[in-house]
Amino acid sequence: MESMTATRPRKRPAASDRRAATESFYRDLVWNLQNGLLAVTRDGRIAVMNEVAYRTFGLQPTPDDIGRHFSDVLRDIPDVARIVAGGFEMSHLPNRAELRLKRTGKVIGYTVSQVKDPQGHVTGVTLFFKDLTRVEQLEERERLRDRLAALGEMAAAIAHEVKNPLAGIEVMAGLLKRQLSDNEDAQSILKDIIKEAKMANSIVIEVLDFVRPIRLQVEPVALPDVVRDAITTADSQVPRRGIKLSVDVPESLPPIEGDKHQLRQLFANLLANAFEALGGEGSVRISATQRAVEEDVGAPAEGKSVAMLEIEVVDNGPGIPPDLIDRVFSPFFTTKPQGTGLGLAIVRKIVDAHDGRIDVTVGPDTGTRFVVTVPVNGNYKLFG
């Protein structure tokens, strides 16, 4: 007698289940793309916005974003909103363009595409982009090295053609000052000559120091000690007067792998720059945290996160005009009536020598914000 028991065929998933699984897969796929994606329907409603887009734009995702009008979600990022709006009207969209986001200071390379139905009607617009900030920083680092090489040749000529005559002027003026001790008018003039000669000579020395290659004396460096020394140095350069300085640099932070003298100059320059920008009134904050970063922030290990220290110097001053942000680290660039314009260029050079990174952003309520990221000592693991 044949068995009454038979193996039942496996029940196939319902079409709705397969569709739901496919939709879930595509949502995860889009959300985890390595590049940013923003898609908007014809009526301006957001259909897709992935994690990279939120992060690059400096926004926090909310469940209600999908379906909202893009001008509402992107109200604090008008430069991106204009690109999306223009995508509906342009008949010839650019294959590729670049944009610096004013909100975050990031640089993106983007393409805009129109979504069309079978009849050729535009039903939406997609913005696909890649964060090029790190690429631009590396390119700028190479350009800086080229400029430094040219400056090195110029500095050698300056040393011979200017420095020695300046020293001669200072010595001769000093001799005349002693010989004409009874002539008050001559004393005043010669005093000014000596003062100006010293100032010109200090500029020449600063230029020579800047173009000279940095040779690091690498050792484990305690950041709190460096910051304390940097504050003392900055105070001697630019008196704080009414400026309030707050410091949040925990003693528990792991040491930096670096040169303590160069690091002191780095943070002293940033603090002095903030003090100068405030003009004796306002507030400056320097803080530090440990965090894990991917290897593209100057870390040597490939494909893994490494421990870095992130140090912020923030002031509530007038900030830097957006059209000048790209030039703040350029040698001899300054918006101040006094100074050589080498302070921030030296900062950038020291950061590069430590395989670190420096970013600058400007906000309406925060003034200027410099963020320095440098590696911790190799003997320390992530977060202790």
Secondary structure as UniProt FT lines:
FT   HELIX           15..31
FT   STRAND          36..41
FT   TURN            42..43
FT   STRAND          45..49
FT   HELIX           51..57
FT   TURN            63..64
FT   TURN            66..67
FT   HELIX           70..73
FT   TURN            74..76
FT   HELIX           78..89
FT   STRAND          97..100
FT   TURN            102..104
FT   STRAND          107..116
FT   TURN            118..119
FT   STRAND          122..131
FT   HELIX           133..158
FT   HELIX           159..163
FT   HELIX           164..179
FT   TURN            180..182
FT   HELIX           184..211
FT   STRAND          219..221
FT   HELIX           223..237
FT   STRAND          242..248
FT   TURN            251..252
FT   STRAND          256..258
FT   HELIX           260..278
FT   TURN            279..280
FT   STRAND          281..293
FT   TURN            295..298
FT   TURN            302..303
FT   STRAND          306..315
FT   HELIX           322..327
FT   TURN            328..329
FT   TURN            331..332
FT   HELIX           343..353
FT   TURN            354..355
FT   STRAND          357..363
FT   TURN            364..366
FT   STRAND          367..376
FT   TURN            378..379
FT   TURN            382..383
//
